[in-house]
Amino acid sequence: MTSHVATLSPKGQITIPGQLRDALGIAAGDRVELQVLRDGTVLLRPITTTLDELFGSMPYDGPARSIAEINAGIAEAAAEAGSAGRDPA
């Protein structure tokens, strides 16, 4: 395990060293969870967004579609992706 040192700013902020950000896969603007354990150890882990959290985040104002229309649209998009040399998955 590699140890890193950070200094607390007057505003109570720390800068997470670049190597640690890279290892966690986080960047500016990402949310992280901080948890203090009984022994004083602080856990920091990235917060990942789930599909459940995204549900409903993009409003749809168009007409309601039937299952058959939705399936036809999916088939059409898959065919277009295939003809463009892309994997539709």
Biopython code that builds the backbone (N, CA, C, O; Angstrom):
import numpy as np
from Bio.PDB.StructureBuilder import StructureBuilder

atoms = [
    (1, "MET", "N", (0.848, -1.174, 0.000)),
    (1, "MET", "CA", (0.000, 0.000, 0.000)),
    (1, "MET", "C", (0.895, 1.239, 0.000)),
    (1, "MET", "O", (1.873, 1.307, 0.744)),
    (2, "THR", "N", (0.554, 2.207, -0.833)),
    (2, "THR", "CA", (1.305, 3.449, -0.921)),
    (2, "THR", "C", (0.634, 4.496, -0.053)),
    (2, "THR", "O", (-0.591, 4.611, -0.046)),
    (3, "SER", "N", (1.429, 5.256, 0.676)),
    (3, "SER", "CA", (0.903, 6.304, 1.538)),
    (3, "SER", "C", (1.080, 7.655, 0.860)),
    (3, "SER", "O", (2.093, 7.900, 0.205)),
    (4, "HIS", "N", (0.097, 8.527, 1.019)),
    (4, "HIS", "CA", (0.151, 9.876, 0.465)),
    (4, "HIS", "C", (-0.136, 10.864, 1.589)),
    (4, "HIS", "O", (-0.873, 10.555, 2.525)),
    (5, "VAL", "N", (0.445, 12.042, 1.491)),
    (5, "VAL", "CA", (0.221, 13.085, 2.484)),
    (5, "VAL", "C", (-0.460, 14.257, 1.801)),
    (5, "VAL", "O", (-0.066, 14.662, 0.708)),
    (6, "ALA", "N", (-1.484, 14.800, 2.448)),
    (6, "ALA", "CA", (-2.177, 15.979, 1.937)),
    (6, "ALA", "C", (-2.301, 16.978, 3.084)),
    (6, "ALA", "O", (-2.344, 16.589, 4.252)),
    (7, "THR", "N", (-2.359, 18.254, 2.749)),
    (7, "THR", "CA", (-2.471, 19.310, 3.751)),
    (7, "THR", "C", (-3.874, 19.897, 3.725)),
    (7, "THR", "O", (-4.418, 20.177, 2.656)),
    (8, "LEU", "N", (-4.448, 20.081, 4.886)),
    (8, "LEU", "CA", (-5.779, 20.658, 5.017)),
    (8, "LEU", "C", (-5.699, 22.168, 4.801)),
    (8, "LEU", "O", (-4.902, 22.849, 5.446)),
    (9, "SER", "N", (-6.525, 22.686, 3.895)),
    (9, "SER", "CA", (-6.535, 24.128, 3.614)),
    (9, "SER", "C", (-7.326, 24.862, 4.697)),
    (9, "SER", "O", (-8.041, 24.232, 5.477)),
    (10, "PRO", "N", (-7.202, 26.189, 4.747)),
    (10, "PRO", "CA", (-7.991, 26.959, 5.721)),
    (10, "PRO", "C", (-9.503, 26.753, 5.559)),
    (10, "PRO", "O", (-10.258, 26.955, 6.510)),
    (11, "LYS", "N", (-9.946, 26.354, 4.366)),
    (11, "LYS", "CA", (-11.369, 26.103, 4.128)),
    (11, "LYS", "C", (-11.761, 24.664, 4.465)),
    (11, "LYS", "O", (-12.906, 24.272, 4.241)),
    (12, "GLY", "N", (-10.826, 23.872, 5.001)),
    (12, "GLY", "CA", (-11.129, 22.489, 5.349)),
    (12, "GLY", "C", (-11.058, 21.542, 4.171)),
    (12, "GLY", "O", (-11.616, 20.446, 4.228)),
    (13, "GLN", "N", (-10.384, 21.940, 3.104)),
    (13, "GLN", "CA", (-10.294, 21.122, 1.897)),
    (13, "GLN", "C", (-8.920, 20.473, 1.791)),
    (13, "GLN", "O", (-7.923, 21.001, 2.283)),
    (14, "ILE", "N", (-8.894, 19.309, 1.134)),
    (14, "ILE", "CA", (-7.625, 18.667, 0.805)),
    (14, "ILE", "C", (-7.611, 18.387, -0.695)),
    (14, "ILE", "O", (-8.659, 18.232, -1.322)),
    (15, "THR", "N", (-6.428, 18.328, -1.245)),
    (15, "THR", "CA", (-6.267, 17.916, -2.635)),
    (15, "THR", "C", (-5.850, 16.457, -2.627)),
    (15, "THR", "O", (-4.848, 16.092, -2.011)),
    (16, "ILE", "N", (-6.618, 15.631, -3.308)),
    (16, "ILE", "CA", (-6.284, 14.210, -3.405)),
    (16, "ILE", "C", (-5.182, 14.084, -4.450)),
    (16, "ILE", "O", (-5.369, 14.501, -5.594)),
    (17, "PRO", "N", (-4.031, 13.514, -4.074)),
    (17, "PRO", "CA", (-2.924, 13.402, -5.026)),
    (17, "PRO", "C", (-3.331, 12.694, -6.321)),
    (17, "PRO", "O", (-4.184, 11.807, -6.317)),
    (18, "GLY", "N", (-2.711, 13.101, -7.418)),
    (18, "GLY", "CA", (-3.034, 12.579, -8.742)),
    (18, "GLY", "C", (-2.964, 11.066, -8.839)),
    (18, "GLY", "O", (-3.842, 10.445, -9.438)),
    (19, "GLN", "N", (-1.925, 10.459, -8.253)),
    (19, "GLN", "CA", (-1.798, 8.996, -8.312)),
    (19, "GLN", "C", (-2.992, 8.318, -7.645)),
    (19, "GLN", "O", (-3.471, 7.285, -8.113)),
    (20, "LEU", "N", (-3.460, 8.901, -6.562)),
    (20, "LEU", "CA", (-4.603, 8.342, -5.844)),
    (20, "LEU", "C", (-5.884, 8.537, -6.648)),
    (20, "LEU", "O", (-6.714, 7.630, -6.719)),
    (21, "ARG", "N", (-6.055, 9.727, -7.263)),
    (21, "ARG", "CA", (-7.229, 9.967, -8.117)),
    (21, "ARG", "C", (-7.246, 8.982, -9.276)),
    (21, "ARG", "O", (-8.290, 8.422, -9.610)),
    (22, "ASP", "N", (-6.085, 8.775, -9.885)),
    (22, "ASP", "CA", (-5.993, 7.823, -11.001)),
    (22, "ASP", "C", (-6.349, 6.410, -10.547)),
    (22, "ASP", "O", (-7.082, 5.699, -11.235)),
    (23, "ALA", "N", (-5.831, 6.005, -9.391)),
    (23, "ALA", "CA", (-6.094, 4.656, -8.879)),
    (23, "ALA", "C", (-7.580, 4.455, -8.579)),
    (23, "ALA", "O", (-8.106, 3.354, -8.738)),
    (24, "LEU", "N", (-8.253, 5.524, -8.146)),
    (24, "LEU", "CA", (-9.684, 5.443, -7.831)),
    (24, "LEU", "C", (-10.557, 5.686, -9.049)),
    (24, "LEU", "O", (-11.761, 5.431, -9.017)),
    (25, "GLY", "N", (-9.948, 6.182, -10.130)),
    (25, "GLY", "CA", (-10.717, 6.478, -11.333)),
    (25, "GLY", "C", (-11.630, 7.678, -11.159)),
    (25, "GLY", "O", (-12.726, 7.716, -11.718)),
    (26, "ILE", "N", (-11.181, 8.667, -10.378)),
    (26, "ILE", "CA", (-12.003, 9.855, -10.142)),
    (26, "ILE", "C", (-11.341, 11.085, -10.747)),
    (26, "ILE", "O", (-10.129, 11.125, -10.956)),
    (27, "ALA", "N", (-12.169, 12.085, -11.020)),
    (27, "ALA", "CA", (-11.684, 13.337, -11.603)),
    (27, "ALA", "C", (-12.462, 14.490, -10.976)),
    (27, "ALA", "O", (-13.400, 14.276, -10.208)),
    (28, "ALA", "N", (-12.064, 15.703, -11.311)),
    (28, "ALA", "CA", (-12.730, 16.896, -10.786)),
    (28, "ALA", "C", (-14.232, 16.811, -11.036)),
    (28, "ALA", "O", (-14.670, 16.475, -12.137)),
    (29, "GLY", "N", (-15.009, 17.115, -10.017)),
    (29, "GLY", "CA", (-16.462, 17.092, -10.136)),
    (29, "GLY", "C", (-17.101, 15.774, -9.744)),
    (29, "GLY", "O", (-18.309, 15.720, -9.515)),
    (30, "ASP", "N", (-16.302, 14.695, -9.660)),
    (30, "ASP", "CA", (-16.851, 13.402, -9.245)),
    (30, "ASP", "C", (-17.205, 13.443, -7.758)),
    (30, "ASP", "O", (-16.598, 14.180, -6.980)),
    (31, "ARG", "N", (-18.188, 12.645, -7.384)),
    (31, "ARG", "CA", (-18.580, 12.556, -5.986)),
    (31, "ARG", "C", (-17.900, 11.356, -5.347)),
    (31, "ARG", "O", (-17.745, 10.306, -5.970)),
    (32, "VAL", "N", (-17.495, 11.531, -4.082)),
    (32, "VAL", "CA", (-16.881, 10.444, -3.320)),
    (32, "VAL", "C", (-17.585, 10.330, -1.976)),
    (32, "VAL", "O", (-18.147, 11.299, -1.466)),
    (33, "GLU", "N", (-17.544, 9.143, -1.424)),
    (33, "GLU", "CA", (-18.096, 8.895, -0.091)),
    (33, "GLU", "C", (-16.936, 8.824, 0.888)),
    (33, "GLU", "O", (-15.932, 8.163, 0.620)),
    (34, "LEU", "N", (-17.070, 9.500, 2.014)),
    (34, "LEU", "CA", (-16.069, 9.447, 3.077)),
    (34, "LEU", "C", (-16.710, 8.794, 4.291)),
    (34, "LEU", "O", (-17.831, 9.129, 4.673)),
    (35, "GLN", "N", (-15.989, 7.861, 4.891)),
    (35, "GLN", "CA", (-16.518, 7.146, 6.050)),
    (35, "GLN", "C", (-15.408, 7.035, 7.083)),
    (35, "GLN", "O", (-14.297, 6.614, 6.758)),
    (36, "VAL", "N", (-15.699, 7.409, 8.328)),
    (36, "VAL", "CA", (-14.717, 7.311, 9.406)),
    (36, "VAL", "C", (-14.994, 6.032, 10.191)),
    (36, "VAL", "O", (-16.094, 5.829, 10.705)),
    (37, "LEU", "N", (-13.976, 5.173, 10.273)),
    (37, "LEU", "CA", (-14.092, 3.921, 11.018)),
    (37, "LEU", "C", (-13.793, 4.163, 12.496)),
    (37, "LEU", "O", (-13.289, 5.222, 12.868)),
    (38, "ARG", "N", (-14.101, 3.189, 13.324)),
    (38, "ARG", "CA", (-13.908, 3.327, 14.779)),
    (38, "ARG", "C", (-12.473, 3.665, 15.154)),
    (38, "ARG", "O", (-12.231, 4.404, 16.108)),
    (39, "ASP", "N", (-11.525, 3.122, 14.402)),
    (39, "ASP", "CA", (-10.119, 3.357, 14.734)),
    (39, "ASP", "C", (-9.590, 4.677, 14.162)),
    (39, "ASP", "O", (-8.397, 4.962, 14.273)),
    (40, "GLY", "N", (-10.468, 5.485, 13.552)),
    (40, "GLY", "CA", (-10.058, 6.770, 12.992)),
    (40, "GLY", "C", (-9.643, 6.703, 11.536)),
    (40, "GLY", "O", (-9.363, 7.732, 10.922)),
    (41, "THR", "N", (-9.602, 5.510, 10.980)),
    (41, "THR", "CA", (-9.280, 5.358, 9.565)),
    (41, "THR", "C", (-10.395, 5.971, 8.729)),
    (41, "THR", "O", (-11.576, 5.786, 9.021)),
    (42, "VAL", "N", (-10.012, 6.694, 7.698)),
    (42, "VAL", "CA", (-11.002, 7.296, 6.802)),
    (42, "VAL", "C", (-11.007, 6.514, 5.496)),
    (42, "VAL", "O", (-9.969, 6.346, 4.856)),
    (43, "LEU", "N", (-12.185, 6.037, 5.110)),
    (43, "LEU", "CA", (-12.358, 5.368, 3.821)),
    (43, "LEU", "C", (-12.873, 6.390, 2.824)),
    (43, "LEU", "O", (-13.767, 7.174, 3.141)),
    (44, "LEU", "N", (-12.323, 6.386, 1.641)),
    (44, "LEU", "CA", (-12.787, 7.253, 0.564)),
    (44, "LEU", "C", (-13.058, 6.356, -0.624)),
    (44, "LEU", "O", (-12.174, 5.626, -1.072)),
    (45, "ARG", "N", (-14.277, 6.407, -1.135)),
    (45, "ARG", "CA", (-14.585, 5.583, -2.303)),
    (45, "ARG", "C", (-15.442, 6.387, -3.266)),
    (45, "ARG", "O", (-16.274, 7.194, -2.849)),
    (46, "PRO", "N", (-15.232, 6.159, -4.569)),
    (46, "PRO", "CA", (-16.030, 6.877, -5.567)),
    (46, "PRO", "C", (-17.492, 6.461, -5.492)),
    (46, "PRO", "O", (-17.808, 5.307, -5.203)),
    (47, "ILE", "N", (-18.373, 7.409, -5.755)),
    (47, "ILE", "CA", (-19.801, 7.119, -5.844)),
    (47, "ILE", "C", (-20.119, 6.911, -7.315)),
    (47, "ILE", "O", (-19.911, 7.801, -8.141)),
    (48, "THR", "N", (-20.622, 5.734, -7.631)),
    (48, "THR", "CA", (-20.986, 5.445, -9.013)),
    (48, "THR", "C", (-22.494, 5.556, -9.157)),
    (48, "THR", "O", (-23.243, 5.179, -8.255)),
    (49, "THR", "N", (-22.926, 6.066, -10.275)),
    (49, "THR", "CA", (-24.348, 6.233, -10.548)),
    (49, "THR", "C", (-24.895, 4.942, -11.142)),
    (49, "THR", "O", (-24.317, 4.376, -12.069)),
    (50, "THR", "N", (-26.012, 4.488, -10.595)),
    (50, "THR", "CA", (-26.639, 3.270, -11.102)),
    (50, "THR", "C", (-27.727, 3.626, -12.108)),
    (50, "THR", "O", (-28.177, 4.770, -12.168)),
    (51, "LEU", "N", (-28.142, 2.653, -12.885)),
    (51, "LEU", "CA", (-29.232, 2.878, -13.834)),
    (51, "LEU", "C", (-30.515, 3.272, -13.112)),
    (51, "LEU", "O", (-31.297, 4.075, -13.621)),
    (52, "ASP", "N", (-30.731, 2.709, -11.927)),
    (52, "ASP", "CA", (-31.923, 3.067, -11.152)),
    (52, "ASP", "C", (-31.926, 4.554, -10.807)),
    (52, "ASP", "O", (-32.977, 5.196, -10.814)),
    (53, "GLU", "N", (-30.744, 5.102, -10.506)),
    (53, "GLU", "CA", (-30.649, 6.521, -10.177)),
    (53, "GLU", "C", (-30.886, 7.396, -11.403)),
    (53, "GLU", "O", (-31.374, 8.520, -11.282)),
    (54, "LEU", "N", (-30.542, 6.885, -12.579)),
    (54, "LEU", "CA", (-30.726, 7.648, -13.809)),
    (54, "LEU", "C", (-32.151, 7.585, -14.340)),
    (54, "LEU", "O", (-32.558, 8.431, -15.136)),
    (55, "PHE", "N", (-32.908, 6.587, -13.903)),
    (55, "PHE", "CA", (-34.261, 6.394, -14.420)),
    (55, "PHE", "C", (-35.080, 7.665, -14.251)),
    (55, "PHE", "O", (-35.179, 8.218, -13.155)),
    (56, "GLY", "N", (-35.657, 8.113, -15.339)),
    (56, "GLY", "CA", (-36.495, 9.304, -15.304)),
    (56, "GLY", "C", (-35.735, 10.609, -15.366)),
    (56, "GLY", "O", (-36.348, 11.675, -15.321)),
    (57, "SER", "N", (-34.414, 10.560, -15.468)),
    (57, "SER", "CA", (-33.634, 11.798, -15.481)),
    (57, "SER", "C", (-33.665, 12.490, -16.838)),
    (57, "SER", "O", (-33.304, 13.662, -16.942)),
    (58, "MET", "N", (-34.090, 11.785, -17.872)),
    (58, "MET", "CA", (-34.191, 12.375, -19.200)),
    (58, "MET", "C", (-35.652, 12.321, -19.628)),
    (58, "MET", "O", (-36.146, 11.273, -20.044)),
    (59, "PRO", "N", (-36.334, 13.442, -19.524)),
    (59, "PRO", "CA", (-37.765, 13.433, -19.840)),
    (59, "PRO", "C", (-38.035, 13.136, -21.308)),
    (59, "PRO", "O", (-37.242, 13.486, -22.182)),
    (60, "TYR", "N", (-39.156, 12.492, -21.563)),
    (60, "TYR", "CA", (-39.596, 12.186, -22.929)),
    (60, "TYR", "C", (-40.949, 12.843, -23.132)),
    (60, "TYR", "O", (-41.914, 12.521, -22.438)),
    (61, "ASP", "N", (-41.020, 13.767, -24.087)),
    (61, "ASP", "CA", (-42.255, 14.506, -24.333)),
    (61, "ASP", "C", (-43.005, 14.009, -25.559)),
    (61, "ASP", "O", (-44.046, 14.564, -25.912)),
    (62, "GLY", "N", (-42.494, 12.976, -26.211)),
    (62, "GLY", "CA", (-43.119, 12.473, -27.433)),
    (62, "GLY", "C", (-44.334, 11.612, -27.138)),
    (62, "GLY", "O", (-44.716, 11.429, -25.982)),
    (63, "PRO", "N", (-44.933, 11.089, -28.190)),
    (63, "PRO", "CA", (-46.112, 10.242, -28.018)),
    (63, "PRO", "C", (-45.731, 8.894, -27.401)),
    (63, "PRO", "O", (-44.598, 8.432, -27.538)),
    (64, "ALA", "N", (-46.690, 8.278, -26.724)),
    (64, "ALA", "CA", (-46.468, 6.952, -26.156)),
    (64, "ALA", "C", (-46.236, 5.956, -27.286)),
    (64, "ALA", "O", (-46.856, 6.059, -28.344)),
    (65, "ARG", "N", (-45.348, 4.995, -27.064)),
    (65, "ARG", "CA", (-45.026, 3.981, -28.069)),
    (65, "ARG", "C", (-45.445, 2.610, -27.559)),
    (65, "ARG", "O", (-45.364, 2.322, -26.365)),
    (66, "SER", "N", (-45.896, 1.766, -28.491)),
    (66, "SER", "CA", (-46.237, 0.388, -28.131)),
    (66, "SER", "C", (-44.951, -0.430, -28.067)),
    (66, "SER", "O", (-43.907, 0.001, -28.556)),
    (67, "ILE", "N", (-45.034, -1.600, -27.469)),
    (67, "ILE", "CA", (-43.880, -2.503, -27.409)),
    (67, "ILE", "C", (-43.409, -2.840, -28.818)),
    (67, "ILE", "O", (-42.204, -2.897, -29.062)),
    (68, "ALA", "N", (-44.324, -3.063, -29.739)),
    (68, "ALA", "CA", (-43.962, -3.383, -31.126)),
    (68, "ALA", "C", (-43.191, -2.225, -31.757)),
    (68, "ALA", "O", (-42.209, -2.451, -32.464)),
    (69, "GLU", "N", (-43.623, -0.992, -31.508)),
    (69, "GLU", "CA", (-42.913, 0.170, -32.060)),
    (69, "GLU", "C", (-41.525, 0.316, -31.446)),
    (69, "GLU", "O", (-40.564, 0.644, -32.143)),
    (70, "ILE", "N", (-41.422, 0.074, -30.147)),
    (70, "ILE", "CA", (-40.121, 0.145, -29.475)),
    (70, "ILE", "C", (-39.185, -0.914, -30.038)),
    (70, "ILE", "O", (-38.031, -0.618, -30.347)),
    (71, "ASN", "N", (-39.674, -2.154, -30.176)),
    (71, "ASN", "CA", (-38.846, -3.233, -30.726)),
    (71, "ASN", "C", (-38.420, -2.937, -32.157)),
    (71, "ASN", "O", (-37.288, -3.235, -32.538)),
    (72, "ALA", "N", (-39.313, -2.353, -32.956)),
    (72, "ALA", "CA", (-38.965, -1.994, -34.336)),
    (72, "ALA", "C", (-37.872, -0.930, -34.342)),
    (72, "ALA", "O", (-36.959, -0.989, -35.165)),
    (73, "GLY", "N", (-37.954, 0.031, -33.442)),
    (73, "GLY", "CA", (-36.926, 1.066, -33.344)),
    (73, "GLY", "C", (-35.581, 0.501, -32.942)),
    (73, "GLY", "O", (-34.544, 0.919, -33.459)),
    (74, "ILE", "N", (-35.595, -0.451, -32.019)),
    (74, "ILE", "CA", (-34.353, -1.105, -31.595)),
    (74, "ILE", "C", (-33.744, -1.872, -32.760)),
    (74, "ILE", "O", (-32.538, -1.790, -32.993)),
    (75, "ALA", "N", (-34.568, -2.620, -33.496)),
    (75, "ALA", "CA", (-34.081, -3.390, -34.647)),
    (75, "ALA", "C", (-33.502, -2.461, -35.706)),
    (75, "ALA", "O", (-32.470, -2.765, -36.303)),
    (76, "GLU", "N", (-34.157, -1.340, -35.938)),
    (76, "GLU", "CA", (-33.672, -0.377, -36.932)),
    (76, "GLU", "C", (-32.323, 0.208, -36.510)),
    (76, "GLU", "O", (-31.412, 0.318, -37.330)),
    (77, "ALA", "N", (-32.193, 0.581, -35.242)),
    (77, "ALA", "CA", (-30.927, 1.133, -34.752)),
    (77, "ALA", "C", (-29.814, 0.095, -34.825)),
    (77, "ALA", "O", (-28.678, 0.426, -35.166)),
    (78, "ALA", "N", (-30.133, -1.167, -34.507)),
    (78, "ALA", "CA", (-29.135, -2.234, -34.582)),
    (78, "ALA", "C", (-28.689, -2.452, -36.021)),
    (78, "ALA", "O", (-27.505, -2.669, -36.278)),
    (79, "ALA", "N", (-29.631, -2.397, -36.962)),
    (79, "ALA", "CA", (-29.290, -2.573, -38.381)),
    (79, "ALA", "C", (-28.410, -1.431, -38.862)),
    (79, "ALA", "O", (-27.449, -1.651, -39.599)),
    (80, "GLU", "N", (-28.735, -0.208, -38.446)),
    (80, "GLU", "CA", (-27.917, 0.944, -38.835)),
    (80, "GLU", "C", (-26.515, 0.839, -38.253)),
    (80, "GLU", "O", (-25.536, 1.146, -38.932)),
    (81, "ALA", "N", (-26.414, 0.409, -37.003)),
    (81, "ALA", "CA", (-25.104, 0.257, -36.377)),
    (81, "ALA", "C", (-24.299, -0.816, -37.093)),
    (81, "ALA", "O", (-23.095, -0.663, -37.295)),
    (82, "GLY", "N", (-24.963, -1.904, -37.479)),
    (82, "GLY", "CA", (-24.278, -2.980, -38.198)),
    (82, "GLY", "C", (-23.803, -2.536, -39.562)),
    (82, "GLY", "O", (-22.713, -2.913, -39.991)),
    (83, "SER", "N", (-24.606, -1.738, -40.253)),
    (83, "SER", "CA", (-24.213, -1.286, -41.590)),
    (83, "SER", "C", (-23.101, -0.253, -41.531)),
    (83, "SER", "O", (-22.415, -0.015, -42.525)),
    (84, "ALA", "N", (-22.922, 0.362, -40.367)),
    (84, "ALA", "CA", (-21.846, 1.342, -40.208)),
    (84, "ALA", "C", (-20.566, 0.669, -39.726)),
    (84, "ALA", "O", (-19.572, 1.341, -39.453)),
    (85, "GLY", "N", (-20.593, -0.665, -39.622)),
    (85, "GLY", "CA", (-19.408, -1.404, -39.200)),
    (85, "GLY", "C", (-19.209, -1.407, -37.700)),
    (85, "GLY", "O", (-18.128, -1.745, -37.217)),
    (86, "ARG", "N", (-20.238, -1.034, -36.956)),
    (86, "ARG", "CA", (-20.131, -1.020, -35.502)),
    (86, "ARG", "C", (-20.869, -2.208, -34.929)),
    (86, "ARG", "O", (-21.816, -2.721, -35.524)),
    (87, "ASP", "N", (-20.419, -2.634, -33.765)),
    (87, "ASP", "CA", (-21.107, -3.693, -33.039)),
    (87, "ASP", "C", (-22.328, -3.075, -32.377)),
    (87, "ASP", "O", (-22.165, -2.134, -31.600)),
    (88, "PRO", "N", (-23.548, -3.551, -32.642)),
    (88, "PRO", "CA", (-24.739, -2.929, -32.080)),
    (88, "PRO", "C", (-24.875, -3.108, -30.576)),
    (88, "PRO", "O", (-25.730, -2.469, -29.961)),
    (89, "ALA", "N", (-24.066, -3.949, -29.973)),
    (89, "ALA", "CA", (-24.185, -4.188, -28.528)),
    (89, "ALA", "C", (-23.587, -3.078, -27.727)),
    (89, "ALA", "O", (-23.604, -3.125, -26.497)),
]
sb = StructureBuilder()
sb.init_structure("model")
sb.init_model(0)
sb.init_chain("A")
sb.init_seg("    ")
for serial, (resi, resn, name, xyz) in enumerate(atoms, 1):
    if name == "N":
        sb.init_residue(resn, " ", resi, " ")
    sb.init_atom(name, np.array(xyz, "f"), 0.0, 1.0, " ", f" {name:<3s}", serial, name[0])
structure = sb.get_structure()
